[in-house]
Amino acid sequence: MRTLITICLIAAFSSPTIVAGQSVSKTKINKFIGTWKPVDRGIPFSASLEIRRDNTYSYWYGACMSGGNSKGTWTYRDGEIILNSQDCDKCMHLSNFASDCISRDSARNYKRRVTQNNCIPKGSFQYLHFENETFGIINKTLIHEPSKEKLCPKFQLKFIRKRILTIAQR
């Protein structure tokens, strides 16, 4: 009887998770779960990407006089996660995540998009659209793999897991 209980407990805690129709071990998914901060960006830029267990994410960033956010869902495929935004229900400026880089030469012809037809956003805060944005982990670093032609092709985002210090560690 004791052996049977032990086997049932081991099976319960090591059972795979079903993600998008496939069986994936919790260990493979757990490495993505958490809050991630950018590696290569410093003050005055700040950002946070939170990957949650319920297959949702939230992202925000701020820099000087601009900022933005996004929220949506993620799926797991072949060792990577793919993020897709939900539609935004507010009137905001709209940009594609990590691909709407504007050079001085293109600034004159750049037309800002908005989240809703015929709306006029207040301020410079923007909603970032994630469309099949792929992230993988290499050496404990979450790395964004560009999914489409970029205006700034050398721009690649890298994140490290945010470390939360306990009172004893401070």
C-alpha positions in Angstrom: 0.0 0.0 0.0 2.8 2.4 0.9 4.5 1.7 -2.4 1.3 2.4 -4.3 0.9 5.8 -2.5 4.5 6.7 -3.3 4.1 5.8 -7.0 0.8 7.9 -7.2 2.5 10.9 -5.5 5.5 10.7 -7.9 3.2 10.4 -10.9 1.1 13.4 -9.8 4.1 15.7 -9.2 6.0 14.7 -12.4 3.0 14.6 -14.8 3.4 16.7 -17.9 1.4 19.8 -18.6 -0.6 20.1 -21.8 0.2 23.3 -23.7 -1.4 24.0 -27.1 -2.3 20.4 -27.7 1.1 19.0 -26.7 2.5 17.4 -23.6 5.3 19.4 -22.1 7.1 18.9 -18.8 6.6 21.6 -16.1 10.4 22.0 -15.9 10.5 23.2 -19.5 7.8 25.7 -19.0 8.9 26.8 -15.5 12.1 28.3 -16.8 10.1 31.0 -18.6 7.8 31.8 -15.7 8.7 35.0 -13.8 9.5 38.6 -14.2 12.3 39.5 -16.6 14.3 42.8 -16.9 16.3 44.0 -19.9 20.0 43.3 -19.9 21.4 45.8 -22.3 19.3 48.9 -21.5 20.1 51.2 -18.6 18.8 54.4 -17.0 16.7 56.2 -18.0 15.1 53.1 -19.7 13.2 50.6 -17.6 11.1 47.6 -18.6 9.5 44.5 -17.3 8.2 41.4 -18.9 6.1 39.1 -16.7 5.4 35.6 -17.9 2.6 33.9 -15.9 1.7 30.3 -15.4 -1.8 30.8 -16.7 -0.4 31.5 -20.2 -0.7 35.2 -20.0 2.0 37.9 -20.0 2.3 41.6 -19.3 4.9 44.0 -20.5 5.6 47.7 -19.7 8.5 50.1 -20.4 9.3 53.6 -19.6 12.0 56.0 -20.8 12.2 59.7 -20.2 9.0 61.1 -21.6 7.6 58.0 -23.2 6.3 54.6 -22.1 4.1 51.7 -23.2 2.6 48.5 -22.2 1.1 45.3 -23.6 -0.8 42.3 -22.4 -1.8 39.0 -24.0 -1.2 35.3 -24.1 1.7 33.0 -24.8 2.1 29.5 -26.1 5.0 27.0 -25.8 6.5 25.4 -28.9 9.8 23.6 -29.5 11.6 25.0 -26.5 10.4 28.6 -27.0 7.4 30.8 -26.1 5.4 32.8 -28.5 3.7 36.0 -27.3 0.6 37.6 -28.9 -1.1 40.7 -27.7 -4.8 41.2 -26.8 -6.6 44.0 -28.5 -6.4 47.3 -26.6 -9.7 48.8 -25.5 -8.2 52.3 -24.9 -7.3 55.1 -27.3 -3.5 54.9 -27.4 -0.6 55.2 -29.8 0.2 51.8 -31.3 3.7 50.3 -32.1 4.9 46.9 -33.0 7.1 45.3 -30.3 10.8 45.8 -31.0 10.3 46.6 -34.7 9.1 50.2 -35.0 12.5 51.8 -34.6 12.6 55.1 -36.3 15.7 56.6 -37.9 16.3 60.3 -38.4 15.8 59.8 -42.2 12.5 58.0 -41.8 11.0 60.3 -39.0 9.6 62.8 -41.5 7.4 60.2 -43.2 6.5 58.2 -40.1 2.8 58.2 -39.3 1.9 57.1 -35.8 -0.8 54.5 -35.7 -3.5 54.3 -33.0 -5.3 51.4 -31.3 -8.8 52.5 -32.4 -10.1 54.1 -35.5 -10.4 57.9 -35.5 -9.1 58.3 -31.9 -6.7 61.0 -30.7 -4.5 59.6 -27.9 -3.5 61.9 -25.1 0.2 61.9 -24.3 2.9 59.7 -25.7 2.1 56.5 -23.9 1.7 53.6 -26.4 0.4 50.1 -26.7 2.9 47.6 -28.0 1.6 45.0 -30.3 3.2 41.5 -30.0 2.5 39.4 -33.1 4.0 35.9 -32.9 7.0 37.3 -31.0 9.3 34.4 -30.1 11.5 34.1 -27.0 14.0 31.4 -26.1 16.4 31.0 -23.2 20.2 30.7 -23.6 22.4 30.7 -20.5 19.6 31.9 -18.3 18.9 34.8 -20.6 15.5 35.3 -22.3 16.3 36.3 -25.8 13.8 37.8 -28.3 14.0 36.3 -31.8 12.7 38.8 -34.3 9.8 37.4 -36.3 9.5 39.9 -39.1 11.6 42.4 -41.1 12.8 45.0 -38.7 13.5 48.7 -39.3 16.4 48.2 -36.9 17.6 44.7 -37.7 20.5 44.7 -35.2 18.2 45.5 -32.3 17.7 42.3 -30.2 16.2 42.4 -26.8 17.6 40.3 -24.0 16.2 39.8 -20.5 17.4 38.4 -17.2 15.1 37.1 -14.4 14.4 39.7 -11.8 15.9 38.7 -8.5 13.8 39.6 -5.5 15.8 40.1 -2.4 14.6 39.1 1.0 15.0 41.4 4.0 17.9 39.2 5.2 19.7 39.6 1.8 19.4 43.4 1.7 
